[in-house]
């Protein structure tokens, strides 16, 4: 399956990229021709040489930049990475992330997803209520955002904008904890390639 290319109009007009305000002409240079999602992630020459990974990820987490299924799976991957990096191993949290993946794949219903999400939220709340140490509370906060990303990633099409915001926040947290931008780029690239070659 082929994914729609990213055009200047989409980046500038639909998504309001900051380059349009901050550096006039920059977007026109980057998107002189439409780019595949893979090119957005991997081009490193010419005008793309100094585009940071965070801006590449931002572009591909905008509403309708990729199929909703890819947004959901990417958010779940980021949520899982955030839990791993924070040392958060509560099985209910990990089950919620798996449920998000299963929902994206059409394997479970929205009700089953909601039940997994509720259990994960309870796990995070219990950890805080029982007086977990500051470090554990911090881990719970990271896990809570991961849970939200996983849950939101599995919502209906009209919530893709929220998926993008939560995924972006989760991506930022992962980057701070694990300096994970290369991981994010590679993970999203792998998902896109798998989607196009295997139908994911």
N, CA, C and O of each residue as an XYZ file, in Angstrom:
800
protein
N       0.834     -1.180      0.000
C       0.000      0.000      0.000
C       0.875      1.238      0.000
O       1.850      1.322      0.746
N       0.527      2.179     -0.824
C       1.302      3.415     -0.915
C       0.681      4.487     -0.024
O      -0.540      4.612      0.060
N       1.528      5.245      0.629
C       1.078      6.322      1.506
C       1.207      7.640      0.750
O       2.174      7.858      0.020
N       0.237      8.502      0.931
C       0.227      9.798      0.260
C       1.486     10.593      0.586
O       1.959     10.596      1.723
N       2.019     11.265     -0.429
C       3.223     12.072     -0.217
C       2.897     13.334      0.577
O       1.758     13.799      0.617
N       3.937     13.866      1.203
C       3.815     15.096      1.986
C       4.116     16.267      1.059
O       5.183     16.317      0.447
N       3.190     17.198      0.953
C       3.334     18.334      0.046
C       3.525     19.634      0.825
O       3.246     19.712      2.022
N       4.001     20.633      0.120
C       4.167     21.963      0.718
C       2.848     22.468      1.288
O       2.805     23.007      2.394
N       1.780     22.290      0.530
C       0.474     22.783      0.978
C       0.040     22.136      2.279
O      -0.496     22.808      3.161
N       0.264     20.857      2.405
C      -0.133     20.160      3.632
C       0.683     20.660      4.828
O       0.127     20.936      5.891
N       1.990     20.773      4.652
C       2.848     21.186      5.763
C       2.600     22.639      6.147
O       2.527     22.973      7.330
N       2.475     23.478      5.167
C       2.365     24.918      5.415
C       0.944     25.339      5.783
O       0.729     26.013      6.791
N      -0.019     24.939      4.962
C      -1.382     25.431      5.142
C      -2.210     24.583      6.107
O      -2.916     25.120      6.960
N      -2.123     23.264      5.974
C      -2.950     22.400      6.812
C      -2.403     22.266      8.229
O      -3.164     22.255      9.196
N      -1.078     22.165      8.347
C      -0.486     21.888      9.650
C       0.206     23.088     10.277
O       0.558     23.033     11.455
N       0.410     24.159      9.542
C       0.993     25.376     10.102
C       2.388     25.217     10.670
O       2.668     25.678     11.777
N       3.266     24.568      9.919
C       4.640     24.356     10.386
C       5.299     25.684     10.740
O       5.121     26.677     10.035
N       6.056     25.702     11.826
C       6.668     26.940     12.319
C       7.691     27.509     11.346
O       7.945     28.714     11.355
N       8.282     26.661     10.506
C       9.259     27.175      9.546
C       8.646     28.259      8.676
O       9.342     29.182      8.253
N       7.342     28.156      8.402
C       6.678     29.141      7.542
C       6.755     30.532      8.152
O       6.853     31.522      7.427
N       6.711     30.615      9.463
C       6.792     31.909     10.155
C       8.232     32.305     10.471
O       8.622     33.463     10.317
N       9.007     31.325     10.913
C      10.340     31.616     11.427
C      11.388     31.800     10.338
O      12.291     32.625     10.476
N      11.274     31.049      9.278
C      12.277     31.096      8.211
C      11.571     31.112      6.859
O      11.401     30.062      6.238
N      11.158     32.291      6.397
C      10.448     32.363      5.117
C      11.249     31.686      3.994
O      12.457     31.882      3.865
N      10.549     30.896      3.197
C      11.173     30.207      2.075
C      11.721     28.838      2.417
O      12.024     28.051      1.520
N      11.856     28.539      3.709
C      12.438     27.250      4.118
C      11.568     26.077      3.679
O      12.067     25.111      3.102
N      10.275     26.159      3.951
C       9.391     25.065      3.565
C       9.358     24.875      2.057
O       9.323     23.748      1.563
N       9.370     25.974      1.338
C       9.372     25.891     -0.125
C      10.608     25.155     -0.621
O      10.544     24.416     -1.603
N      11.731     25.355      0.058
C      12.956     24.656     -0.300
C      12.880     23.169      0.038
O      13.298     22.325     -0.753
N      12.343     22.855      1.216
C      12.232     21.466      1.647
C      11.236     20.677      0.798
O      11.463     19.512      0.472
N      10.145     21.326      0.453
C       9.073     20.643     -0.262
C       8.882     21.193     -1.667
O       7.754     21.355     -2.133
N       9.998     21.480     -2.338
C       9.921     21.913     -3.736
C       9.218     20.843     -4.570
O       8.514     21.151     -5.532
N       9.418     19.603     -4.190
C       8.673     18.477     -4.755
C       8.085     17.694     -3.590
O       8.678     17.677     -2.511
N       6.927     17.041     -3.773
C       6.351     16.245     -2.686
C       7.330     15.165     -2.228
O       8.092     14.618     -3.025
N       7.291     14.875     -0.951
C       8.201     13.894     -0.355
C       7.416     12.714      0.206
O       6.325     12.881      0.751
N       7.988     11.516      0.063
C       7.402     10.349      0.715
C       7.675     10.465      2.214
O       8.600     11.171      2.614
N       6.892      9.788      3.046
C       7.204      9.791      4.482
C       8.622      9.296      4.761
O       9.296      9.797      5.661
N       9.069      8.305      3.979
C      10.431      7.807      4.168
C      11.455      8.906      3.897
O      12.447      9.022      4.615
N      11.217      9.711      2.862
C      12.145     10.808      2.567
C      12.142     11.845      3.680
O      13.195     12.372      4.040
N      10.977     12.138      4.223
C      10.902     13.099      5.331
C      11.780     12.626      6.488
O      12.427     13.437      7.150
N      11.802     11.329      6.728
C      12.585     10.787      7.846
C      14.066     10.644      7.540
O      14.886     10.728      8.455
N      14.436     10.431      6.284
C      15.822     10.025      6.005
C      16.654     11.005      5.187
O      17.882     10.917      5.217
N      16.041     11.935      4.457
C      16.858     12.862      3.657
C      17.800     13.657      4.562
O      17.374     14.205      5.579
N      19.061     13.716      4.194
C      20.058     14.418      5.015
C      20.919     15.366      4.186
O      21.840     15.983      4.722
N      20.638     15.494      2.899
C      21.468     16.366      2.065
C      20.695     17.621      1.680
O      19.482     17.707      1.868
N      21.430     18.594      1.133
C      20.819     19.845      0.690
C      20.076     20.535      1.820
O      20.584     20.613      2.938
N      18.868     21.040      1.542
C      18.132     21.777      2.573
C      17.701     20.917      3.748
O      17.328     21.437      4.799
N      17.753     19.596      3.573
C      17.350     18.686      4.644
C      18.487     18.420      5.631
O      18.269     17.776      6.657
N      19.676     18.896      5.342
C      20.837     18.584      6.159
C      20.733     18.999      7.616
O      21.280     18.326      8.491
N      20.043     20.091      7.889
C      19.963     20.562      9.278
C      18.559     20.454      9.870
O      18.259     21.094     10.878
N      17.703     19.652      9.252
C      16.361     19.449      9.811
C      16.472     18.441     10.955
O      16.844     17.290     10.728
N      16.154     18.860     12.178
C      16.287     17.933     13.306
C      15.244     16.819     13.250
O      14.171     16.980     12.669
N      15.578     15.704     13.860
C      14.661     14.572     13.883
C      13.321     14.932     14.503
O      12.288     14.419     14.073
N      13.319     15.797     15.499
C      12.053     16.147     16.150
C      11.098     16.810     15.162
O       9.886     16.618     15.256
N      11.624     17.584     14.224
C      10.766     18.217     13.223
C      10.260     17.197     12.205
O       9.143     17.319     11.701
N      11.064     16.213     11.911
C      10.647     15.142     10.994
C       9.503     14.344     11.630
O       8.507     14.032     10.978
N       9.672     14.019     12.926
C       8.627     13.291     13.645
C       7.370     14.151     13.743
O       6.257     13.657     13.560
N       7.551     15.435     14.032
C       6.393     16.348     14.121
C       5.581     16.285     12.835
O       4.355     16.181     12.875
N       6.253     16.348     11.709
C       5.561     16.334     10.424
C       4.720     15.079     10.256
O       3.580     15.143      9.795
N       5.283     13.947     10.631
C       4.595     12.680     10.392
C       3.647     12.275     11.510
O       3.047     11.201     11.454
N       3.503     13.124     12.529
C       2.473     12.880     13.539
C       1.345     13.895     13.431
O       0.502     13.985     14.324
N       1.324     14.661     12.341
C       0.203     15.573     12.101
C      -1.012     14.765     11.646
O      -0.871     13.678     11.085
N      -2.209     15.308     11.895
C      -3.424     14.611     11.445
C      -3.375     14.318      9.947
O      -3.052     15.189      9.139
N      -3.693     13.104      9.603
C      -3.759     12.648      8.207
C      -2.414     12.638      7.483
O      -2.383     12.498      6.260
N      -1.316     12.781      8.200
C      -0.010     12.678      7.545
C       0.289     11.228      7.188
O       0.957     10.949      6.192
N      -0.202     10.324      7.996
C      -0.055      8.879      7.791
C      -1.416      8.248      8.068
O      -2.274      8.883      8.680
N      -1.625      7.018      7.631
C      -2.857      6.330      8.015
C      -2.990      6.272      9.535
O      -1.995      6.125     10.245
N      -4.206      6.387     10.025
C      -4.451      6.396     11.472
C      -3.853      5.168     12.152
O      -3.371      5.257     13.282
N      -3.882      4.036     11.479
C      -3.323      2.812     12.063
C      -1.846      2.990     12.397
O      -1.387      2.525     13.440
N      -1.100      3.658     11.524
C       0.322      3.891     11.792
C       0.508      4.836     12.971
O       1.397      4.622     13.795
N      -0.311      5.874     13.066
C      -0.230      6.769     14.226
C      -0.462      5.984     15.512
O       0.253      6.165     16.498
N      -1.462      5.117     15.494
C      -1.780      4.338     16.691
C      -0.639      3.395     17.068
O      -0.261      3.300     18.236
N      -0.096      2.703     16.073
C       0.991      1.765     16.358
C       2.257      2.491     16.802
O       2.984      1.996     17.663
N       2.524      3.653     16.227
C       3.694      4.427     16.638
C       3.518      4.933     18.068
O       4.455      4.877     18.865
N       2.336      5.421     18.393
C       2.082      5.886     19.761
C       2.240      4.739     20.754
O       2.786      4.928     21.842
N       1.766      3.553     20.386
C       1.918      2.397     21.276
C       3.388      2.037     21.454
O       3.820      1.705     22.559
N       4.159      2.102     20.366
C       5.596      1.810     20.463
C       6.294      2.815     21.370
O       7.142      2.443     22.181
N       5.936      4.099     21.231
C       6.524      5.132     22.094
C       6.114      4.921     23.549
O       6.922      5.100     24.461
N       4.863      4.543     23.760
C       4.396      4.284     25.120
C       5.172      3.132     25.749
O       5.590      3.212     26.904
N       5.361      2.072     24.989
C       6.116      0.921     25.493
C       7.554      1.309     25.821
O       8.096      0.903     26.849
N       8.162      2.093     24.945
C       9.547      2.541     25.176
C       9.623      3.417     26.424
O      10.562      3.303     27.212
N       8.629      4.293     26.602
C       8.613      5.157     27.788
C       8.521      4.318     29.061
O       9.206      4.600     30.044
N       7.682      3.298     29.040
C       7.572      2.412     30.213
C       8.893      1.700     30.478
O       9.345      1.617     31.619
N       9.504      1.188     29.419
C      10.779      0.486     29.583
C      11.835      1.423     30.158
O      12.548      1.063     31.094
N      11.932      2.614     29.603
C      12.954      3.561     30.053
C      12.720      4.021     31.488
O      13.668      4.326     32.212
N      11.454      4.068     31.893
C      11.133      4.495     33.257
C      11.156      3.333     34.239
O      10.996      3.535     35.443
N      11.353      2.113     33.735
C      11.330      0.948     34.608
C       9.938      0.605     35.102
O       9.788     -0.032     36.145
N       8.928      1.017     34.371
C       7.536      0.787     34.762
C       7.102     -0.549     34.189
O       7.002     -0.698     32.971
N       6.839     -1.530     35.059
C       6.578     -2.895     34.595
C       5.214     -3.434     35.021
O       4.961     -4.632     34.898
N       4.347     -2.580     35.512
C       3.033     -3.062     35.933
C       2.353     -3.768     34.752
O       2.224     -3.183     33.677
N       1.922     -5.014     34.944
C       1.340     -5.775     33.829
C       0.089     -5.134     33.248
O      -0.196     -5.312     32.063
N      -0.668     -4.388     34.057
C      -1.868     -3.731     33.529
C      -1.489     -2.635     32.551
O      -2.177     -2.427     31.551
N      -0.402     -1.935     32.831
C       0.069     -0.897     31.921
C       0.517     -1.504     30.604
O       0.154     -1.022     29.531
N       1.298     -2.551     30.692
C       1.792     -3.208     29.477
C       0.645     -3.844     28.700
O       0.669     -3.882     27.470
N      -0.364     -4.346     29.422
C      -1.534     -4.917     28.747
C      -2.304     -3.843     27.997
O      -2.854     -4.110     26.928
N      -2.354     -2.625     28.543
C      -3.053     -1.532     27.860
C      -2.346     -1.167     26.556
O      -2.995     -0.864     25.555
N      -1.029     -1.197     26.572
C      -0.274     -0.902     25.350
C      -0.522     -1.995     24.310
O      -0.718     -1.707     23.129
N      -0.511     -3.237     24.757
C      -0.806     -4.332     23.830
C      -2.234     -4.223     23.306
O      -2.499     -4.514     22.140
N      -3.144     -3.806     24.169
C      -4.539     -3.633     23.746
C      -4.638     -2.553     22.666
O      -5.424     -2.683     21.728
N      -3.845     -1.492     22.798
C      -3.847     -0.443     21.773
C      -3.396     -1.013     20.432
O      -3.970     -0.705     19.387
N      -2.363     -1.849     20.477
C      -1.908     -2.495     19.242
C      -2.999     -3.414     18.677
O      -3.275     -3.408     17.478
N      -3.602     -4.189     19.555
C      -4.638     -5.114     19.111
C      -5.823     -4.370     18.511
O      -6.404     -4.815     17.521
N      -6.182     -3.237     19.108
C      -7.284     -2.441     18.564
C      -6.924     -1.904     17.183
O      -7.741     -1.937     16.263
N      -5.698     -1.410     17.047
C      -5.248     -0.901     15.743
C      -5.305     -1.992     14.681
O      -5.561     -1.719     13.508
N      -5.064     -3.232     15.104
C      -5.088     -4.369     14.181
C      -6.491     -4.951     14.007
O      -6.684     -5.895     13.239
N      -7.466     -4.391     14.717
C      -8.832     -4.889     14.602
C      -9.092     -6.183     15.356
O     -10.048     -6.899     15.057
N      -8.237     -6.486     16.338
C      -8.350     -7.750     17.065
C      -9.250     -7.663     18.295
O      -9.736     -8.684     18.781
N      -9.474     -6.446     18.801
C     -10.340     -6.274     19.971
C     -11.289     -5.113     19.722
O     -11.099     -4.318     18.802
N     -12.310     -5.032     20.557
C     -13.311     -3.977     20.429
C     -12.883     -2.732     21.214
O     -11.950     -2.772     22.016
N     -13.580     -1.646     20.964
C     -13.325     -0.408     21.712
C     -13.605     -0.612     23.199
O     -12.928     -0.025     24.043
N     -14.592     -1.437     23.522
C     -14.922     -1.697     24.924
C     -13.784     -2.442     25.622
O     -13.445     -2.131     26.764
N     -13.202     -3.415     24.942
C     -12.072     -4.152     25.512
C     -10.867     -3.239     25.700
O     -10.144     -3.342     26.691
N     -10.664     -2.353     24.746
C      -9.575     -1.383     24.864
C      -9.798     -0.473     26.062
O      -8.870     -0.208     26.826
N     -11.021      0.003     26.228
C     -11.345      0.889     27.347
C     -11.118      0.183     28.681
O     -10.632      0.797     29.631
N     -11.463     -1.085     28.759
C     -11.254     -1.838     30.001
C      -9.769     -1.946     30.327
O      -9.376     -1.793     31.484
N      -8.945     -2.207     29.319
C      -7.495     -2.295     29.540
C      -6.934     -0.948     29.971
O      -6.082     -0.879     30.857
N      -7.411      0.114     29.347
C      -6.952      1.451     29.702
C      -7.322      1.784     31.155
O      -6.497      2.309     31.903
N      -8.546      1.479     31.542
C      -8.992      1.771     32.906
C      -8.130      1.031     33.928
O      -7.773      1.590     34.964
N      -7.802     -0.215     33.638
C      -6.950     -0.989     34.547
C      -5.564     -0.359     34.665
O      -4.988     -0.312     35.752
N      -5.034      0.121     33.546
C      -3.711      0.748     33.560
C      -3.730      2.043     34.366
O      -2.798      2.317     35.122
N      -4.779      2.835     34.209
C      -4.887      4.065     34.992
C      -4.959      3.747     36.484
O      -4.352      4.435     37.304
N      -5.706      2.702     36.825
C      -5.788      2.305     38.245
C      -4.409      1.941     38.783
O      -4.069      2.283     39.915
N      -3.623      1.252     37.976
C      -2.275      0.862     38.404
C      -1.431      2.096     38.707
O      -0.738      2.143     39.723
N      -1.489      3.080     37.839
C      -0.711      4.302     38.057
C      -1.204      5.053     39.286
O      -0.402      5.581     40.057
N      -2.534      5.103     39.474
C      -3.094      5.818     40.624
C      -2.740      5.129     41.936
O      -2.408      5.792     42.919
N      -2.810      3.820     41.955
C      -2.486      3.068     43.171
C      -1.032      3.311     43.570
O      -0.724      3.474     44.750
N      -0.142      3.334     42.580
C       1.281      3.559     42.875
C       1.480      4.895     43.577
O       2.275      4.997     44.512
N       0.762      5.913     43.131
C       0.893      7.234     43.753
C       0.210      7.247     45.107
O       0.764      7.766     46.076
N      -1.004      6.675     45.188
C      -1.774      6.693     46.444
C      -1.084      5.934     47.568
O      -1.251      6.276     48.739
N      -0.338      4.944     47.238
C       0.347      4.161     48.268
C       1.642      4.832     48.723
O       2.439      4.227     49.439
N       1.847      6.071     48.311
C       3.012      6.812     48.791
C       4.311      6.367     48.160
O       5.346      6.318     48.824
N       4.260      6.041     46.875
C       5.498      5.660     46.187
C       6.498      6.802     46.307
O       6.111      7.966     46.405
N       7.751      6.476     46.300
C       8.800      7.479     46.401
C       8.722      8.414     45.216
O       8.069      8.105     44.220
N       9.377      9.546     45.312
C       9.324     10.548     44.241
C       9.744      9.951     42.901
O       9.148     10.249     41.866
N      10.768      9.112     42.928
C      11.217      8.503     41.683
C      10.133      7.612     41.104
O       9.913      7.609     39.892
N       9.450      6.854     41.959
C       8.382      5.974     41.495
C       7.202      6.794     40.994
O       6.566      6.420     40.009
N       6.904      7.897     41.652
C       5.823      8.766     41.188
C       6.158      9.340     39.821
O       5.297      9.454     38.950
N       7.427      9.700     39.649
C       7.862     10.197     38.344
C       7.683      9.127     37.283
O       7.228      9.405     36.174
N       8.046      7.901     37.632
C       7.858      6.791     36.690
C       6.371      6.615     36.372
O       5.996      6.369     35.226
N       5.540      6.744     37.392
C       4.101      6.602     37.176
C       3.590      7.697     36.247
O       2.730      7.457     35.400
N       4.133      8.907     36.418
C       3.711     10.004     35.544
C       4.086      9.717     34.100
O       3.291      9.937     33.187
N       5.301      9.225     33.900
C       5.717      8.862     32.546
C       4.829      7.746     32.023
O       4.383      7.787     30.877
N       4.574      6.757     32.857
C       3.737      5.640     32.434
C       2.316      6.109     32.140
O       1.678      5.620     31.208
N       1.821      7.058     32.935
C       0.482      7.569     32.690
C       0.388      8.196     31.308
O      -0.586      7.976     30.588
N       1.395      8.975     30.936
C       1.396      9.557     29.593
C       1.498      8.449     28.551
O       0.882      8.521     27.488
N       2.280      7.430     28.868
C       2.391      6.312     27.933
C       1.046      5.611     27.790
O       0.649      5.240     26.686
N       0.346      5.432     28.910
C      -0.968      4.799     28.848
C      -1.907      5.643     27.997
O      -2.640      5.120     27.157
N      -1.875      6.951     28.223
C      -2.769      7.811     27.450
C      -2.439      7.729     25.970
O      -3.335      7.674     25.128
N      -1.157      7.721     25.657
C      -0.773      7.614     24.244
C      -1.269      6.308     23.652
O      -1.788      6.278     22.537
N      -1.105      5.226     24.408
C      -1.554      3.925     23.911
C      -3.062      3.905     23.726
O      -3.567      3.398     22.724
N      -3.776      4.460     24.697
C      -5.235      4.471     24.602
C      -5.699      5.380     23.479
O      -6.522      4.989     22.651
N      -5.170      6.590     23.454
C      -5.597      7.543     22.435
C      -5.246      7.028     21.045
O      -5.970      7.268     20.080
N      -4.130      6.319     20.958
C      -3.716      5.798     19.664
C      -4.737      4.859     19.073
O      -4.762      4.651     17.860
N      -5.572      4.295     19.905
C      -6.544      3.330     19.414
C      -7.942      3.908     19.229
O      -8.874      3.153     18.952
N      -8.116      5.179     19.369
C      -9.439      5.787     19.239
C      -9.835      5.905     17.775
O      -9.043      5.615     16.878
N     -11.057      6.330     17.549
C     -11.589      6.452     16.193
C     -10.885      7.553     15.418
O     -10.139      8.353     15.984
N     -11.131      7.582     14.124
C     -10.413      8.467     13.199
C     -10.461      9.937     13.620
O      -9.478     10.657     13.447
N     -11.584     10.388     14.167
C     -11.719     11.808     14.505
C     -10.804     12.239     15.647
O     -10.686     13.436     15.912
N     -10.156     11.300     16.328
C      -9.260     11.677     17.417
C      -7.792     11.675     16.994
O      -6.908     11.779     17.844
N      -7.522     11.560     15.706
C      -6.135     11.481     15.254
C      -5.349     12.734     15.652
O      -4.154     12.647     15.931
N      -6.002     13.881     15.680
C      -5.293     15.101     16.098
C      -4.785     14.953     17.528
O      -3.657     15.345     17.829
N      -5.610     14.389     18.413
C      -5.178     14.170     19.796
C      -4.081     13.118     19.836
O      -3.130     13.240     20.608
N      -4.206     12.093     19.013
C      -3.155     11.079     18.926
C      -1.831     11.759     18.628
O      -0.814     11.467     19.257
N      -1.854     12.672     17.660
C      -0.622     13.347     17.267
C      -0.019     14.113     18.437
O       1.187     14.046     18.676
N      -0.868     14.844     19.169
C      -0.360     15.617     20.314
C       0.234     14.704     21.373
O       1.341     14.941     21.855
N      -0.506     13.656     21.736
C      -0.033     12.763     22.794
C       1.210     12.003     22.342
O       2.158     11.828     23.107
N       1.190     11.556     21.087
C       2.366     10.852     20.571
C       3.581     11.769     20.606
O       4.677     11.347     20.976
N       3.378     13.036     20.216
C       4.488     13.989     20.217
C       5.010     14.201     21.638
O       6.221     14.258     21.852
N       4.096     14.319     22.612
C       4.523     14.477     24.001
C       5.265     13.234     24.487
O       6.281     13.335     25.175
N       4.754     12.075     24.127
C       5.401     10.828     24.533
C       6.774     10.717     23.894
O       7.746     10.326     24.540
N       6.840     11.067     22.615
C       8.119     11.047     21.911
C       9.119     11.964     22.619
O      10.285     11.605     22.780
N       8.669     13.135     23.036
C       9.556     14.074     23.721
C      10.056     13.486     25.041
O      11.227     13.642     25.387
N       9.180     12.819     25.769
C       9.581     12.202     27.039
C      10.607     11.099     26.799
O      11.609     11.000     27.508
N      10.345     10.277     25.795
C      11.293      9.204     25.483
C      12.644      9.793     25.122
O      13.684      9.272     25.525
N      12.627     10.880     24.360
C      13.887     11.497     23.949
C      14.682     11.984     25.148
O      15.901     11.819     25.198
N      13.992     12.588     26.121
C      14.702     13.085     27.302
C      15.276     11.939     28.117
O      16.399     12.029     28.614
N      14.517     10.869     28.257
C      14.965      9.755     29.093
C      16.063      8.964     28.406
O      17.060      8.611     29.036
N      15.893      8.683     27.128
C      16.800      7.752     26.456
C      17.535      8.355     25.266
O      18.164      7.633     24.492
N      17.458      9.690     25.114
C      18.039     10.333     23.928
C      17.609      9.548     22.698
O      18.418      9.161     21.855
N      16.292      9.330     22.633
C      15.757      8.357     21.702
C      15.360      8.827     20.327
O      14.667      8.081     19.635
N      15.743     10.006     19.875
C      15.299     10.431     18.545
C      15.672      9.447     17.444
O      14.812      9.131     16.622
N      16.894      8.947     17.378
C      17.185      7.962     16.324
C      16.287      6.732     16.423
O      15.873      6.178     15.405
N      15.988      6.309     17.639
C      15.083      5.181     17.822
C      13.703      5.506     17.260
O      13.095      4.675     16.586
N      13.207      6.711     17.535
C      11.888      7.114     17.050
C      11.847      7.133     15.525
O      10.907      6.626     14.913
N      12.876      7.722     14.922
C      12.929      7.791     13.463
C      12.937      6.380     12.879
O      12.189      6.088     11.946
N      13.776      5.512     13.424
C      13.876      4.153     12.899
C      12.588      3.370     13.111
O      12.154      2.629     12.229
N      11.979      3.536     14.282
C      10.735      2.826     14.568
C       9.637      3.246     13.605
O       8.931      2.401     13.053
N       9.493      4.556     13.402
C       8.454      5.032     12.491
C       8.766      4.611     11.054
O       7.863      4.235     10.307
N      10.021      4.672     10.673
C      10.423      4.239      9.339
C      10.096      2.765      9.126
O       9.583      2.390      8.071
N      10.388      1.931     10.117
C      10.086      0.501     10.017
C       8.585      0.260      9.874
O       8.161     -0.577      9.078
N       7.787      0.990     10.642
C       6.332      0.834     10.553
C       5.822      1.229      9.169
O       4.982      0.541      8.588
N       6.335      2.343      8.647
C       5.904      2.815      7.318
C       6.277      1.788      6.258
O       5.454      1.431      5.415
N       7.515      1.316      6.300
C       7.958      0.343      5.299
C       7.145     -0.948      5.370
O       6.774     -1.523      4.347
N       6.880     -1.385      6.582
C       6.087     -2.610      6.748
C       4.671     -2.401      6.220
O       4.105     -3.291      5.585
N       4.109     -1.250      6.477
C       2.766     -0.931      5.992
C       2.712     -0.974      4.469
O       1.767     -1.504      3.886
N       3.739     -0.408      3.833
C       3.733     -0.343      2.368
C       4.072     -1.680      1.717
O       3.570     -1.985      0.636
N       4.913     -2.476      2.358
C       5.322     -3.737      1.727
C       4.432     -4.915      2.096
O       4.183     -5.801      1.279
N       3.955     -4.912      3.344
C       3.183     -6.064      3.813
C       1.730     -5.737      4.108
O       0.938     -6.629      4.412
N       1.377     -4.460      4.019
C       0.019     -4.072      4.381
C      -0.191     -4.000      5.878
O      -1.296     -3.719      6.341
N       0.876     -4.256      6.645
C       0.889     -4.211      8.121
C      -0.355     -4.895      8.665
O      -0.538     -4.968      9.880
